[in-house]
């Protein structure tokens, strides 16, 4: 379900990071406002220089918003949860870097839609697995 919503936002013109955070907000009821989600705009295109994939960065923002109540240092599982997300994403995409992902998954017609779809699948799987392992009650 997250995948379909993320693709919807991507097709509306949001970048990869914006699409993931908007989909996460909608599906997981994160309570974010448009202005909050605008903070992910600079993440697109791997921080605009081909670095860490914007879709992965957006997914990390969803994880943070969903699980952190005050600050990262107060959430003891921040490191293992983030590592789980990054490792799962890297395994599926072959890299964390936009400059390495784009030549494989990007095309002129749909641009980074495949990357957004995969990032959403990975994020949803990580959240479902994490919640099951930690008996997290749906927020």
VENHUSUL-V492667 format. One record per residue. N is the residue number from 1. RES is the residue in one letter. D_LAST is the distance of its C-alpha to the last C-alpha in Angstrom with 2 decimals. Layout:
N&RES&D_LAST, N&RES&D_LAST
This chain:
1&X&16.74, 2&X&15.67, 3&X&19.39, 4&X&20.66, 5&X&18.61, 6&X&19.69, 7&X&23.24, 8&X&23.15, 9&X&22.55, 10&X&25.13, 11&X&27.62, 12&X&27.10, 13&X&28.53, 14&X&25.67, 15&X&26.36, 16&X&24.58, 17&X&22.28, 18&X&21.55, 19&X&20.84, 20&X&18.24, 21&X&16.38, 22&X&16.66, 23&X&15.48, 24&X&12.45, 25&X&11.73, 26&X&12.38, 27&X&10.63, 28&X&7.29, 29&X&7.61, 30&X&8.46, 31&X&10.76, 32&X&13.81, 33&X&17.19, 34&X&20.11, 35&X&21.85, 36&X&19.04, 37&X&19.06, 38&X&22.86, 39&X&22.83, 40&X&22.45, 41&X&25.65, 42&X&27.95, 43&X&26.25, 44&X&27.76, 45&X&30.79, 46&X&29.93, 47&X&30.10, 48&X&32.95, 49&X&35.15, 50&X&33.97, 51&X&32.07, 52&X&28.49, 53&X&27.16, 54&X&25.16, 55&X&22.78, 56&X&22.06, 57&X&21.76, 58&X&19.26, 59&X&17.20, 60&X&17.44, 61&X&16.20, 62&X&13.00, 63&X&12.63, 64&X&13.54, 65&X&11.30, 66&X&8.11, 67&X&9.45, 68&X&12.16, 69&X&11.97, 70&X&15.74, 71&X&17.85, 72&X&18.34, 73&X&20.79, 74&X&18.40, 75&X&16.10, 76&X&18.52, 77&X&17.05, 78&X&17.33, 79&X&20.70, 80&X&20.19, 81&X&17.01, 82&X&18.83, 83&X&21.95, 84&X&20.37, 85&X&19.32, 86&X&22.76, 87&X&24.74, 88&X&23.17, 89&X&23.77, 90&X&27.25, 91&X&28.09, 92&X&27.34, 93&X&28.97, 94&X&31.72, 95&X&30.99, 96&X&28.58, 97&X&31.19, 98&X&31.44, 99&X&35.23, 100&X&35.18, 101&X&32.52, 102&X&33.99, 103&X&37.40, 104&X&35.89, 105&X&33.04, 106&X&34.04, 107&X&36.55, 108&X&38.15, 109&X&36.85, 110&X&33.10, 111&X&32.98, 112&X&29.83, 113&X&27.94, 114&X&28.26, 115&X&26.74, 116&X&23.76, 117&X&23.30, 118&X&23.65, 119&X&21.33, 120&X&18.57, 121&X&19.41, 122&X&19.44, 123&X&16.11, 124&X&14.41, 125&X&16.42, 126&X&15.70, 127&X&11.90, 128&X&12.47, 129&X&15.15, 130&X&13.52, 131&X&10.57, 132&X&13.42, 133&X&15.71, 134&X&13.60, 135&X&11.96, 136&X&8.49, 137&X&6.16, 138&X&3.80, 139&X&0.00
